Amino acid sequence: MITIIMRVFIFLCCFLFSLQVYAEPATFQQAKKILKEQVYFDRASSDFGTLYCGCNWDWVGQSGGRTDLERCGYQTRAQPNRAKRIEYEHIVPAHSLGQQRQCWQQGGRKNCVRTDPVFNRMHVDLRNLSISVGEYNADRSNFRFSMLPDTPFQHGACPSKVDFKQRAAEPRDKSKGLVARTYFYMHDRYNLPMSRSQQQLMMAWDKQYPPSPWELERERRLTRAMRHANPFLSGEKSWVLGHKNSGAGLKGFEARAVQPLTRQSLQDNDGIRGNKNSRVYHLPTGCPSYNAMALHNRVFFSSESEAVSAGYRKAGNCRK
């Protein structure tokens, strides 16, 4: 009888432990802890390093770390405190996850985390989080990815670029494939719109930069932790222009919680935006106020001539 009780006890302990290991994180802090303990626990000193700059780090606390900037040749651009620490970068920016949701319009990320379970699921998706030098994470901001052949490097030997005027970033070659397959996963799983230009870029990177040994190992660990794979890495799916999203990560939520695709959302990343109140239009590059206007005031144009014909003028602070 005692043996049976002990076996039941052991079974329950193992079952509860498995629930803890495989539980979907409820907060960003929990997500970081899971990533440290189950994915990046042995990667602080590796040949891959941080996602964009390849720097190693020393673990500090539950999930933080101090970067080894001297070893990787990183040079601080403007924020020494953030350069000294690692941060968990949203590869698809949190802004891109939330900008079409009502919670974002009413209070940004903090409000979405507090009130929107759909946003929160996207926000803590482990596959979209990777370790980055804190300053580069800040400089990349919510910029779109692009090819930047004429943009100089601004962070010493870090082989990734940021162009603040164009609001664009180019990751190092070593990370481009991982970035592309993460973009496919997130947009497909959460039914997110991706502009035509971003689709074309990600498709090119996916083809040009096949999975590295670390990306495959990272995926194995993430699949174990999350109990589902990235179908664009496993070969189950491939992205084609105009891909129809599965929305698999939205199952279990009421239909009203899912934002429909609109002309606004499809063009939001790189369309010419006009403000219907001020009758001023902004270009996606060279216009600092491109993201400043409220979503409900935005109208879109396919060209500057179309905007001018509609009675709009270019914003005075545009640099070109």
Secondary structure in CASP SS format (residue, H / E / C, confidence):
PFRMAT SS
TARGET T0000
AUTHOR 0000-0000-0000
METHOD secondary structure of the structure
MODEL  1
M C 1.00
I H 1.00
T H 1.00
I H 1.00
I H 1.00
M H 1.00
R H 1.00
V H 1.00
F H 1.00
I H 1.00
F H 1.00
L H 1.00
C H 1.00
C H 1.00
F H 1.00
L H 1.00
F H 1.00
S H 1.00
L H 1.00
Q H 1.00
V H 1.00
Y H 1.00
A C 1.00
E C 1.00
P C 1.00
A C 1.00
T C 1.00
F H 1.00
Q H 1.00
Q H 1.00
A H 1.00
K H 1.00
K H 1.00
I H 1.00
L H 1.00
K H 1.00
E H 1.00
Q H 1.00
V C 1.00
Y C 1.00
F C 1.00
D C 1.00
R C 1.00
A C 1.00
S C 1.00
S C 1.00
D C 1.00
F C 1.00
G C 1.00
T C 1.00
L C 1.00
Y C 1.00
C C 1.00
G C 1.00
C C 1.00
N C 1.00
W E 1.00
D E 1.00
W E 1.00
V E 1.00
G C 1.00
Q C 1.00
S C 1.00
G E 1.00
G E 1.00
R E 1.00
T E 1.00
D C 1.00
L H 1.00
E H 1.00
R H 1.00
C H 1.00
G C 1.00
Y E 1.00
Q C 1.00
T C 1.00
R C 1.00
A C 1.00
Q C 1.00
P H 1.00
N H 1.00
R H 1.00
A H 1.00
K C 1.00
R E 1.00
I E 1.00
E E 1.00
Y E 1.00
E E 1.00
H E 1.00
I C 1.00
V C 1.00
P C 1.00
A H 1.00
H H 1.00
S H 1.00
L H 1.00
G H 1.00
Q C 1.00
Q C 1.00
R C 1.00
Q H 1.00
C H 1.00
W H 1.00
Q H 1.00
Q C 1.00
G C 1.00
G H 1.00
R H 1.00
K H 1.00
N H 1.00
C H 1.00
V H 1.00
R H 1.00
T H 1.00
D C 1.00
P H 1.00
V H 1.00
F H 1.00
N H 1.00
R H 1.00
M H 1.00
H H 1.00
V C 1.00
D C 1.00
L H 1.00
R H 1.00
N H 1.00
L E 1.00
S E 1.00
I E 1.00
S E 1.00
V E 1.00
G H 1.00
E H 1.00
Y H 1.00
N H 1.00
A H 1.00
D H 1.00
R H 1.00
S C 1.00
N C 1.00
F C 1.00
R E 1.00
F E 1.00
S C 1.00
M C 1.00
L C 1.00
P C 1.00
D C 1.00
T C 1.00
P C 1.00
F C 1.00
Q C 1.00
H C 1.00
G E 1.00
A C 1.00
C C 1.00
P C 1.00
S C 1.00
K E 1.00
V E 1.00
D E 1.00
F C 1.00
K C 1.00
Q C 1.00
R C 1.00
A E 1.00
A E 1.00
E E 1.00
P C 1.00
R C 1.00
D H 1.00
K H 1.00
S H 1.00
K H 1.00
G H 1.00
L H 1.00
V H 1.00
A H 1.00
R H 1.00
T H 1.00
Y H 1.00
F H 1.00
Y H 1.00
M H 1.00
H H 1.00
D H 1.00
R H 1.00
Y C 1.00
N C 1.00
L C 1.00
P C 1.00
M C 1.00
S C 1.00
R H 1.00
S H 1.00
Q H 1.00
Q H 1.00
Q H 1.00
L H 1.00
M H 1.00
M H 1.00
A H 1.00
W H 1.00
D H 1.00
K H 1.00
Q H 1.00
Y C 1.00
P C 1.00
P C 1.00
S C 1.00
P H 1.00
W H 1.00
E H 1.00
L H 1.00
E H 1.00
R H 1.00
E H 1.00
R H 1.00
R H 1.00
L H 1.00
T H 1.00
R H 1.00
A H 1.00
M H 1.00
R C 1.00
H C 1.00
A C 1.00
N C 1.00
P H 1.00
F H 1.00
L H 1.00
S H 1.00
G C 1.00
E C 1.00
K C 1.00
S C 1.00
W C 1.00
V C 1.00
L C 1.00
G C 1.00
H C 1.00
K C 1.00
N C 1.00
S C 1.00
G C 1.00
A H 1.00
G H 1.00
L H 1.00
K C 1.00
G C 1.00
F C 1.00
E C 1.00
A H 1.00
R H 1.00
A H 1.00
V C 1.00
Q C 1.00
P C 1.00
L C 1.00
T C 1.00
R H 1.00
Q H 1.00
S H 1.00
L H 1.00
Q H 1.00
D C 1.00
N C 1.00
D C 1.00
G C 1.00
I E 1.00
R E 1.00
G E 1.00
N E 1.00
K C 1.00
N C 1.00
S C 1.00
R C 1.00
V E 1.00
Y E 1.00
H E 1.00
L C 1.00
P C 1.00
T C 1.00
G C 1.00
C C 1.00
P C 1.00
S C 1.00
Y C 1.00
N C 1.00
A C 1.00
M C 1.00
A C 1.00
L H 1.00
H H 1.00
N H 1.00
R E 1.00
V E 1.00
F E 1.00
F E 1.00
S C 1.00
S C 1.00
E H 1.00
S H 1.00
E H 1.00
A H 1.00
V H 1.00
S H 1.00
A C 1.00
G C 1.00
Y C 1.00
R E 1.00
K E 1.00
A C 1.00
G C 1.00
N C 1.00
C C 1.00
R C 1.00
K C 1.00
END
